[in-house]
C-alpha cells in the first residue's frame, strides 16, 4: 500500500506545553481532540482538529522551534477574514524583508494567490493561503 492511501498529520515540537496550549487553543481556536504523554512528560502532547480532521500534533521537546521553514499551511477561502480574526486574537503576522506585504501582513503569491505567515511562541512558522 502506498502512503497516499493514508491521511497525514503535522507534528510540531514546542518548548512549554502549557504556553503552547494557550496559543493553539486560545489564540488559534483549534479544538482539542485528545492529550497524552510525550517522552518523559505525562501530559506533554496534544492532538488538534482542523477542517473536521485530526490535523496537528504538538509535543513538548528540546527541539522546539529549530526549523526556519514553514511547518504547516492552512488553505482558506477568505484570507482577509481569517487574518483579521487571528490578529484580533493576538496573533502577529511575520513580515519578511525580501517580500512586499500589505497592511495586514499578506503577500501576493507568484501564481496569483495570497499568503500570510505567523509563528507560535517557539518560532515554528505557519502559513495561511488563499487562491484568491
N, C-alpha and C positions, 0 to 999 in steps of 0.2 A: 504494500500500500504506500503510495506517495504521501508526503507530508501535506500536500494540497487537499487531501481528504479530511483534514482536521482543522479546527479553529486554532488561532494563535492568540496569546495573551502577552502583553508587555509587562516586564518586571523592572522595577526601579528601586535602587538602593537609597535609603535615607539614613541620616546620622542619628536622629532622635524621633522615635516613632510617635510620641505624643505631639510634638511640633508638626510633624507631617500630617497627622490626623486632623489637626486644626486647619491646615492648608487644604488638603484634599476633600475633606468633608465640609468644613466651614466655608472656605473661600470658593472652591470649585463646585461644591454641591454634589459630589459624587456619592451615590448610595452604597453603603457598606453591605457586602454580601456575606462575608464572614471574616473572623480574625483567628489567629493561631500563633504557634511558636515559630521562631526564626532563629536558627543556630542555638545559642545558649539562652535566648530571651523568650520566656514563656508566652508573652503576648506581643511579640515583636514583628508581626506581619498582618497585613490587611489585604483583602481582595475586594475591589470595587466593580460596580456595574457601570456601563455606559452604552447607550444605544440598545438597552434591553439585554445585553450580553455581559458575561464576566469578561472584563476588559483590561484591568490593571491590577497588578500585584505590587505592593510596596513592602519592603522588609528592611529592618534595621541592620546596617552593615558599616564596617570601616571603609568600604569602597564608595560611599555615597558621594555623588557629585563629581566623579572623576572624568566622565565623558564630556567633551566640549560639543558634541554633536546633538542634534535633536533626537530625543529618545522615543517620542510618540507624537502623532498628529491626529487631531480631530478634524473631520471633514464636515462642514456645516453649510446650511442653506443661506443664513443671514449673518455674515461675519460681523457687520457693524453692530447688530443687536447683541451678539454674544460678547464681543469685546466691551461694549458699554456695560453689560451686566457684570462681567468679571471685574471691570475697573471699579464699579460701584462697590463690589465685594472686597476690594482692596488688592486685586492682582495688578502688578506693574508689568507693563509690556516692555520687552527688550528692544533696544534700538542698536543697530549695527552701523558703524561709521561709514562703511563702503556702500550702504544701501540708502535709498530715499524712503522716508516714512511719512505718512500723513499725521495729522494732529493726534490720532488715536494710537499710532504706532503700527499701522497697517502698511504693508509694502505690496506693490504690484508685482505679480509673478511674470516671468518672461512669456509664458503661454497665455496671458490674459487673465488669469485668476488673481487672487489676493491672499496674503498670508500675514499672520502676526505671531510673534514668539513671546513666551514668558518662561520664567524659571520658578521652580519650587524653592523652599528655603535652603536647600542644599546645592542649588545651582544646576539641577537637572533641567534641561531645556525641553519645552513642549511647544508645539505649533498648533494653530488653528487655521485651516484653509477653506477657501470657497472658490468655486469655479466662476463666480460672477463678480 
